[in-house]
Every structure is written in structure tokens, then in C-alpha cells.
Amino acid sequence: MVGAHSTGCSGWIGYDSVTYVSTSPQMTIVETVESLLEFDVDHALVQPGMPREYWKTVGSTLSWKATATGGGCSGQGAGTVTVKPTNADHAATLRIVNFGGKLHASGEDGPWPGPDPTYTIRCSNGTSYEQILYASLGFFMTDPDNDLLAPDGKSFSGNFATSPSTPANTARHKYLFRCTNRC
């Protein structure tokens, strides 16, 4: 009996964005993280005789912006962070697995490269505080309910919203990735 395992290519590249919106009677916060993510095989997780399933980010760029308004307060911030191939930590992971004869993609963010971004919110009463960028805590996620790769195994995409613990908080994810090497 001869068997073969294939999980597509040896690298992936794509665009990913998340927009996090938090609304309350006092304040509305809108945060966006846009990413160009490049994935390469995570050789530390390759098992002999098994297909490649895990990829890590290399050479990526993460750009963010945030605005907060309402309740006599306002704030904004923006920045760009680079993930270099030599970083020990990586900003996202990707898993592509053959299940039931079909290729499925699963992506999630890892450690944000460097300190968590913050921005300052200032209020008309003279107070101010630093707000952590919530969108950095879940900027790359794929849709677990719509996880199939394209029939040729060379791309995957999605557009979905999550609603964390309260309905006033929503994160909308959009992503499109394609195979880059040995497709």
C-alpha cells in the first residue's frame, strides 16, 4: 500500500484585517489592524513521516489605528510594527490539515511582536488614560465554520464577525491568502 500526504505549498502570503468596535452609552471605540502576513513552514513542528501542518509568520507588517469618542472624552493612535524572519516570536500561526479528504485552514494570532500598542484617551474633565489596543489581542483569526481551502488547495479566504462577551463589542475579520511556493 502506498500513501501520500499533501498540505499544499511550502509558504503562504496574504492580507488580513480586523475591525474592532466597542460601543457603550459613554464612548465608541473603533480599532483596525491591517496586516500583510507571510507564512513559512514551522520546521520545529514538522514530524517525520507526517505532512507539514504548521506555518509561522515571517517578514510581516502590522499597521493599526484607533479612535475613541464620546462621554466628553476622545483619543486616537496609530502605528506600524514589523515582524522580521529572525524574530524568535511570531505574530500569527497557520495550520492546514487534511481532514476527511479535504484541506482545512485554521489561523490565529500569536504574541504581538513587541509591547502591546496603546493610545491616549483624554477627557474634558482633565483626566487621561492609556488604552490598550484590543484589536491586537485577536487580529488574525480564520472562520472555524468556513475553513475549506479552494478546491485547488492554493488559496483560502473569509469574512466573518465575532461577538465577544457582550453584544456591544464586535470584531469583523476579513482575509485572503494564497500559496507562494511550490504550488
C-alpha positions as CSV (number, residue, x, y, z in Angstrom):
1,M,0.0,0.0,0.0
2,V,1.3,3.4,-1.0
3,G,0.2,6.6,0.8
4,A,0.9,10.2,0.2
5,H,0.3,13.3,2.3
6,S,-0.1,16.7,0.9
7,T,-1.0,20.0,2.5
8,G,-0.4,22.2,-0.4
9,C,2.6,24.5,-0.7
10,S,5.5,25.4,1.5
11,G,4.6,29.1,2.0
12,W,1.6,31.4,2.2
13,I,1.1,35.2,1.8
14,G,-2.0,37.3,2.2
15,Y,-3.9,40.3,3.5
16,D,-5.7,40.2,6.8
17,S,-7.7,42.9,8.6
18,V,-9.8,43.1,11.7
19,T,-12.0,46.0,12.8
20,Y,-13.0,46.0,16.5
21,V,-15.9,48.2,17.5
22,S,-16.9,48.7,21.1
23,T,-20.0,50.8,21.9
24,S,-21.4,52.0,25.1
25,P,-23.6,54.9,26.1
26,Q,-20.5,56.8,27.1
27,M,-17.9,56.0,24.4
28,T,-17.4,54.4,21.0
29,I,-14.1,52.8,20.2
30,V,-13.1,51.8,16.7
31,E,-9.8,50.0,16.1
32,T,-8.4,48.4,13.0
33,V,-5.3,46.2,12.4
34,E,-4.4,45.6,8.7
35,S,-1.7,43.0,8.1
36,L,0.3,41.7,5.3
37,L,1.3,38.2,6.6
38,E,3.9,35.9,5.1
39,F,3.9,32.3,6.4
40,D,6.6,29.7,6.1
41,V,6.7,26.1,7.4
42,D,7.3,25.9,11.1
43,H,10.1,23.3,10.9
44,A,10.1,22.9,14.7
45,L,6.7,21.3,14.4
46,V,7.3,19.0,11.4
47,Q,7.0,15.3,12.4
48,P,9.0,12.7,10.4
49,G,6.7,10.9,8.0
50,M,3.8,13.3,8.6
51,P,2.6,16.2,6.3
52,R,3.5,19.8,7.1
53,E,0.6,21.3,9.0
54,Y,2.0,24.3,10.8
55,W,3.2,27.6,9.4
56,K,4.6,30.7,11.3
57,T,4.8,34.3,10.2
58,V,8.0,35.7,8.7
59,G,8.6,39.2,7.2
60,S,5.2,40.6,8.0
61,T,3.9,44.1,8.6
62,L,1.1,45.0,11.0
63,S,-0.5,48.5,10.8
64,W,-3.0,49.7,13.3
65,K,-5.2,52.7,14.1
66,A,-7.7,53.6,16.8
67,T,-10.2,56.3,17.6
68,A,-12.3,56.8,20.8
69,T,-15.1,59.4,21.1
70,G,-17.9,60.2,23.5
71,G,-18.7,61.0,27.1
72,G,-16.6,64.1,27.0
73,C,-13.5,62.0,26.0
74,S,-11.6,61.4,22.8
75,G,-8.4,59.8,21.7
76,Q,-6.6,58.3,18.8
77,G,-3.4,56.4,17.8
78,A,-1.7,54.6,15.0
79,G,1.4,52.7,14.3
80,T,3.2,50.1,12.3
81,V,5.1,47.0,13.5
82,T,7.3,44.7,11.5
83,V,7.8,41.0,12.1
84,K,11.3,40.1,10.8
85,P,12.2,36.5,9.9
86,T,14.8,36.5,12.6
87,N,12.3,37.2,15.4
88,A,12.1,34.4,17.9
89,D,8.4,35.1,18.4
90,H,5.9,35.4,15.6
91,A,2.7,37.3,15.3
92,A,0.4,34.6,13.9
93,T,0.2,30.9,13.2
94,L,-1.5,28.9,10.4
95,R,-2.4,25.3,10.3
96,I,-3.6,23.5,7.2
97,V,-4.7,19.9,7.7
98,N,-6.2,17.2,5.6
99,F,-9.4,16.1,7.3
100,G,-11.9,13.8,5.6
101,G,-10.0,14.2,2.3
102,K,-10.3,18.0,2.3
103,L,-7.8,20.7,3.2
104,H,-8.9,22.9,6.1
105,A,-7.2,26.2,7.2
106,S,-7.0,27.4,10.8
107,G,-5.3,30.6,11.7
108,E,-4.8,32.5,14.9
109,D,-2.6,35.3,16.2
110,G,0.4,34.6,18.4
111,P,2.4,37.0,20.5
112,W,2.2,40.6,19.2
113,P,5.7,41.4,18.2
114,G,6.9,43.8,20.9
115,P,4.9,45.7,23.5
116,D,1.1,45.8,23.2
117,P,0.2,49.1,21.4
118,T,-1.6,51.7,23.5
119,Y,-3.1,55.1,22.7
120,T,-4.1,58.0,25.0
121,I,-7.7,59.0,25.7
122,R,-8.2,62.5,27.1
123,C,-11.3,63.8,28.8
124,S,-12.8,67.2,29.2
125,N,-12.5,67.0,33.0
126,G,-8.7,66.9,32.6
127,T,-8.2,63.2,33.1
128,S,-6.4,61.0,30.6
129,Y,-5.5,57.3,30.4
130,E,-3.7,54.8,28.2
131,Q,-6.0,52.4,26.4
132,I,-4.6,49.0,25.2
133,L,-5.3,48.3,21.5
134,Y,-8.0,45.5,22.0
135,A,-7.7,44.6,18.3
136,S,-4.1,43.5,18.8
137,L,-5.4,40.7,21.0
138,G,-7.2,38.8,18.2
139,F,-6.1,40.5,15.0
140,F,-5.8,37.2,12.9
141,M,-8.4,34.6,13.1
142,T,-9.9,32.4,10.5
143,D,-13.6,31.4,10.4
144,P,-13.9,27.9,12.0
145,D,-17.3,27.4,10.3
146,N,-15.9,28.2,6.8
147,D,-12.4,26.7,6.8
148,L,-12.0,24.9,3.5
149,L,-9.2,25.8,1.1
150,A,-10.2,26.4,-2.5
151,P,-10.6,23.2,-4.5
152,D,-7.1,23.5,-6.0
153,G,-5.6,23.8,-2.4
154,K,-3.9,27.1,-3.3
155,S,-5.9,29.8,-1.5
156,F,-8.4,30.5,1.3
157,S,-10.4,33.5,2.4
158,G,-13.1,34.6,4.7
159,N,-15.2,37.4,6.1
160,F,-16.9,37.0,9.5
161,A,-17.8,38.7,12.7
162,T,-17.3,37.6,16.3
163,S,-19.2,38.9,19.3
164,P,-17.2,38.5,22.5
165,S,-18.8,38.5,25.9
166,T,-21.1,41.5,25.2
167,P,-23.1,42.3,22.1
168,A,-21.7,45.9,22.2
169,N,-18.3,44.5,21.2
170,T,-17.8,43.2,17.6
171,A,-14.7,42.2,15.7
172,R,-15.1,41.8,11.9
173,H,-12.4,39.7,10.2
174,K,-11.5,39.7,6.5
175,Y,-8.7,37.7,5.0
176,L,-7.4,36.4,1.7
177,F,-4.3,34.1,1.4
178,R,-2.6,32.3,-1.4
179,C,0.1,29.8,-1.9
180,T,3.5,31.3,-2.7
181,N,6.0,28.5,-3.1
182,R,5.8,25.2,-4.9
183,C,2.1,25.4,-5.6
